[in-house]
Amino acid sequence: MTIRARYVLPLAGVLLVTATAVPSVAVAPHRPEPDGLTQLQRDVDELYATGATGVLAEVSGSGRPQAARAGVADPAIGQPVAWNTRHRIESTTKTFVATVVLQLVGEGRLGLDDPVQRWLPGLVAGNGHNGGAITVRQLLGHTSGLPDYADDLPLAQATSQAAFNRERFRAYPSEQLVAMAMRHPPLFAPGQGWAYSNTNYVLAGMIIERVTGAPWEQAVHERIVVPLGLTDTVLPGSSAHLPSPRLAPYQRLQPGSPPADVSTRVAGHADASIISTTEDVNRFLRGLLSGGLLKPAQLREMQTTRLAEPFTAVWDEPGYGLGLMRRRLPCGGWAWFHGGGWWNAITDNAVTADGRRSVTVFLAGSLDPGQDPTAQARASAKLIDHALCAA
């Protein structure tokens, strides 16, 4: 996978900006630190130092959750990051959507090897594309060969405040996003390669709607949000609003311009739109890996991975399954995860294979365009390694 100037997918770093330096903020009194700075706080401070305006990390498992923060929620205001801050979790949305698809498979209402053409006739066609040759499994695993519509999204091309303001409230029908991708030839024949593409999950959301007869958001809400009690998780649809308390990302729209608040924007599709908290994301990951959301056969399908070569610079033996990634932990075993990021709103996370311990990291990045995000991604991975291996 390539890292784009504004659209970063499951990687925990981003080539985006703010420029305001802010001090590290210590953990509040209700988060006790009997031995001074915890390892988590040290790791949060180290991640913050790689280029961020605000960081929040929370570890959940046995006993009381532990959290640490650094920086500010919004450089324009200067308040500390709230413990229950809302954040755009971007491509972590894909794991929610893949879970619903696999639930429908477990209920016999959908097949992983069903062709896309069966559910969305005529949509994936032209310019060498054939929806009859692409399966649901290939959508979820990014082996379809479909180009990424995000490369052509007008919002992603905004290089001025006027352009961003014009595009940030524009909502596109899913069919239009797919049509953007169809302008380009396939990346490879279906099943003959691996390339991360948001188009795959726009289509997966549309298939959920065709199978259930309701919006994909309703299926996620009824099947995941309500059963797990994710009371701070929001499926925004066409709303551009990021609820408070929020972690506000800023972005230079062109080199030398002042950072602009880019937190208000429409992101209403099944590839990257959910808003949540660290607590809710942790609860979701633990519920998924502990077997509370999927039948064993479908969880095994989700965890059947292939090497994700673009991530080897950051993670050890990274693999992509069906909406879920894995990497090897330095203490042995695997971490299961799916992060994401766009417009400097970055999420990283992971859960142990037994679902007992999880960690979620929210970050408002502050790297300038063209800066290498590898150090930031590695710092986040180090934080997660320490959090999961501590058990």
N, C-alpha and C positions, 0 to 999 in steps of 0.2 A: 504494500500500500504506500502511496505517496502522501506526503504531508503538504496540504495546500496552504496558501497564504492566509486564508480565513476559515477554512473548513477542516477541522481535525476530528478524526472519528473516534476509535476507541483509545487512542494514545493519550497518555496523561500529560503531554506537553503541547504547546501551541505556538505558532509563529505570529502572535498578535501582541497588542500593546496596551499598557498605560505607562505613564512615566512618573507618577507621584510616589515618592518614597515615604513610607509610613512606619512607625515603630512597632515592634512586636508587643503583643498584648498578653499578659499572663493569664493563666486559667483562673476563673472566678472562684470565690471562696467555697461555693457549694460543690466544686469539683476538687476534693482535697488532694494535696500533694505532700504526704508525710515525709518524703525523702528529698524535698526540694523539687527541682525540675524532673519530671518523669521522662522516660525515654520517648514517649509520644510527643511531649512538648518540645524536646530537643529536635526530634525529627520534623515537627511542624515548623519550627524556627528555621531549620536548614532548608526546607522546601520553600518557605517564604523568601529566603535570601536568594533563591535562583531566579526570581523575577515575578513578584505578585503584589497585589495591593491588599488581599485578604485571603486567609486560609482557615478552614475548619476541618478537623478530623475527629471521627468518633469510632471507638472500638466497642463491639457488643459481643456478648457471649455469656459465660457463667459469671454470676455476680453482677455488680453495678456497672453500667456502661461508663467508659472513660472517654473524655473529650479534651481537646486542646485547640487553641486558636492563635492566630497571629495577624497583625495588620488591622484594617478597618473594613466595615461593611460597604462604605461608600466614601471615596476620597474627598468628595465635595462636602461631606458632613462630618466625618472623622469619628463616628461612633464605632466601638468594637463590634466585631462580627458576632451576631446573636447566636446563642446555642441552638435555637430552633430556626435558623435562617432557611429561607426558601431559595432554591437554586434550580436553574435549568439543567437537568441531568443528561440532556442531549441523547447520545446514542445508547445510554443505558436503557432508554425506551425500547430498544430492539429486543432486549431480554424479556420484557413484559409481553411484547407482541408475540415473540416466538413461543412463549409459554402458553398463550391462548391458542395459537395454532396447534400446538402439540396436545393440548387438552381436547380440542375438536377431533384430532386424529385418534386419541384414546377413546373417544365416544363413538367412533365409527362414522363420523359425519364428513370426514375429509381424509384423503390419503396423502402421505408424504410424496408419493410418486405420481400423484395426479398431475397432468400437464396444466400449466397456467391457462391454456386455451379453454380447458373445460369450464373454468370458473369465470374467466374474463375474456370471452371470445372476441377476437379481432383487435384487442388492445395492444398486444406485443406483436407488431408486424411491420414490415417494410424495412428497407435499408439493410437487408440481410437478417432481420430478426424473425423468429418463428416461435410464437407462444406454445405451439404444439410440441416443441422439442425441449422446453424448459419445465422443470418440475418444481413443486412446492419446496421439496428438500433443497434444491439448488438455490432457490431464493433465500432461504434461511441460512444457508451455509456460504453464501457469496461465491458460488461456483456456476452461476448462470451465464456469465460473460456479458451481462447487461452494463452499459455505460452508466455513469453517475449523473443524474439530472442536476446535482448541486453545482457541477462545473458550469452550467448555463443559467443558474438562478440569478435574476437581476439583483437581488439583495446582496449576493456574494460579490458582485462586481462594483458595489457602491464605493466611490473614492472621494466623496464630498458629503458634507452634512446635508445638503439639499437632496442629493441622490439617496442617502440613507433614509431621510425623513419621508421621501416619496415612496420608497419601497417597503418600509418596515411595517406598514399597516395593510399591505396587499396580501390577500389570501388567494391561493391558487387551488383549483380543484385537483384532486389526485390525478385525474386523466391528463391534465395539462402538464404536470410534472413528468409523467411517463412519456408524453409526447416530446418533451425536451430531450429526454434520453434517446428516443428513437431517431433523432436527427443524426446520430452517430452510428457507425457500424458496430457490430459486436466486438468485444475485447478478445474473445476466443469462443470456440464452439462450446455449447453447454456441457458442463462436466469435465472440460479439458483444461481447466486452470482455476486459479483463485484470485479474485480481485474484489476488494471491498467496494460496495456500491449501495448508496442509499435508495436507489430505485427499487432494489429488491424488497425493501421493507415497506415502501409505499404500496407495492403490489400485494404484499402479505396482508397489510391492513385492509385493502380492498377485497381480498379473498375472504377474510373474516366477516366483512360486511355482507358479502354475497351468501356465505354459508348460514349466518345467523339472522340475516334480515334486519340488522341494527348496526349503528355506527361502531367502528372498532373500539372507540373510547368507552362505549357502554359495556362491551364485552370485558375490557380490562377492568373497569370499575366493578362490575358484578362478580367477576371470577377471581380477581386478585385483591383489589383495593379494599372492598368490603370484608371478605373473609379474613384477611390478615389485619384488619383494623388500621389501615394506612391513612389516618385521619388528616395528615398534613400533605397528602399527595394530590396534585391537581392535574387534570387533563384539560388544557386550556382551550382546545378547539381553535376558533378564529380570534380569540382574545389575545391582544398583544401585551397585556398587563402581567407584570411579575409581582405577586403578592408580597406584602411586608410581613415580617422582617425579611429583607432580601440581601443577597450578596451581589452588588452592582458591578458588572464588568464594564470597563472603558476600553476604547479602541482608537488608535490614530487612523483616520480614514485615508491619509496619505502622508508620506514622510515629511516631517517638520510641522505638521498640523497639531493643534492641541488635542489631547485625548477627549473623546466624546463618550457620553453615557450611551451604551448600546444595549441596555437591558430591556428596553421596551421594543418588542418586535413580535410579529406573528410567526409561530412555528408549530403549526397544527397538524402535522402528519405522523404516520406510524413509525417513521424512522428516527425521530429525535425531537419530541415535543413535551414530554412529561416534566412537571415541576415537582420537586419533593424536598425532603429533609434527610440529613445523614441518618437519623434514627429510622425513618421509614425505609430507606434503601437497604439498610442493614437487616431490617425485619423481613423484607422481601427476599433478599439473598439467602438468609437462613431458612426461611420457609421453603424456598425452591430446592436447595441442596439437601434438606432434611427429608424431602419426599412429601411435603405437605401440599404441593400444587400439582404434581404430575404422577401418573402411574409409573412403576419401575421401568417398563418397556420404553415409554416416551422419554423419561429422564436419561436412559442409556443412549437413546438417539441424540438427544441434545448434547451429551457429553462425548459423542464420537467425533473426534477432531482430526484436522489435517494441519500440517505445518503452515503457519502464517509467517512466511519468510521476512516480510518487511519489518517485523517487530523483534528480530533477533538482536538488534543493536541495543535493545533495552531489557528484554526479558529472556530467561533461560527456557529454551524449548517451547516457544509460544505456539499454541494451536487454536484453531477456530472450529467450533462445533456448529450447532444450530442456534444461533443467537447467544452463545455463551463461549467465552474463551478460557484457556487454561495456561498456566506457566508453572515451571517447577520452582518450589521453594528451597532456599539454601539449607533449611533444616530437614528436608525430605518431604515427599508428598507433593500435592498440587494445590495451587490457588486457582479458584474459579472466579471469573470476573467479566465485566464488560463496562468500560468507561466511555467517555466521549467528550467532545468540546467543540464549540463554535463561538466566534466573536468574544473570545477570552473567557467564556464561561466553561470551566473545565471540571469534570468529575472523574475520579478514579475510585476503584473499589475492589474488594476481593472477599471470598469466603472459603473456609476450609472444606475439604471434601465431604465431611460428615455434617456440615451445616451448623456446627456448634459455635463457631467464632467468625466474626466478620468485621470489616473495617471499610468505612467510606470517607473519601476526601473530597471536599469542595474547594475550588481555587478560582479566584479572579486573577488571571494572568496579567503580566506587565512586560512581556517581551516585545521588542521592536520588530517590525516586519523584516524578515530575512534572518533573524537570530535563530541559532540552532537550539531546538527545544530538548535535545537529548539529555542534558544535565538535569533539567527539571523533571523529565519523565523518570530518570533514574533515581532522583531524590524521592519522588512519590513511591516508586517501587521499593526503595529501601525502607520507607516508613511502613508500608504494608507488610514487608517481610518481617520486620521487628514485631509488628502487632500480631501477626498470625503465628509466628514461631514462639512467641512468649508463652503460649499455652503449653 
